[in-house]
Amino acid sequence: MNKEYVLQKLQKMMPDDTKRPMGVSFAELKTAVQEDLREVMKKLLKDGDINYFKTLNGVTIYLKDSK
C-alpha cells in the first residue's frame, strides 16, 4: 500500500457535492481497504503463492516456499 493507493481510494469513495459532510469516514475507508486486502489474499491463496494455518489465537499466513 502506498500514498497513491489511499488517495485513489478516498477519491473513489467521496460522495457527490449534494451530500454533507463532504468526506469519507475513517471506518468506511478502513473497511474498503480490508475488502481490497481480502480479495488479494484470496487470489494469492488460490494461485498457491501463500498458505495458512489456524492457531489458537487466529490464523497465521506464510509464503508457500517458506515452510
N, C-alpha and C positions, 0 to 999 in steps of 0.2 A: 504494500500500500504506500502511496506517496501523496504529496500535496495535490497533484493534478487529479488523482482519483477522487479525493474528498471534495474538491471544488466542483468537479463534474457531477458528483452525486448530489451535492447541495443544489446545483443549478437545475438538475432534473427534477428534484423534489419541491422546488419553490412553487408556491401557489400563484395563481394569476393575480393581476392587480386588484381584483374585486374583493379579495379576502384579506381580513385583518386578524391578528397581527401579521405583517409581511415577514415571514421567515419559516424556518423548519425547526421543530422541536428536537432537542438532542436525543430524546428517547426514540423518536421516529428514525432519525439518522442512524443511530446505533442498531436498530432492528434491521434497517435496509442493508447496512454493512454486514451484519451477521448472516442475512439471507444470501448475499453475494458469496461470502466465505463458505457457507453450507453447500452452495452449488459447485464451487470449485473443488471442495473436499470430496463431494460425491463423484465428480469426474476423475479426480486423482485416484480414488479407490477403485472405480470401475476400470480405469486404464492400467491398474496394477502398479502404480507408482508409490502408493503408500498402503499401509495396513494398520490395524488397530487391535487392541485387546482391552477387555473390560477389567478394571481393577476394583478394589473395594470402594474407592472414593470417586470413581468416574471412568474415563476412557483415556488410554494412552495411545498416541498416534506415533508411528515410526515409518521411516523410509524403508521400502521393501528390501533394499540391498543391505541394510544395516543390522539385520537380526541374524 
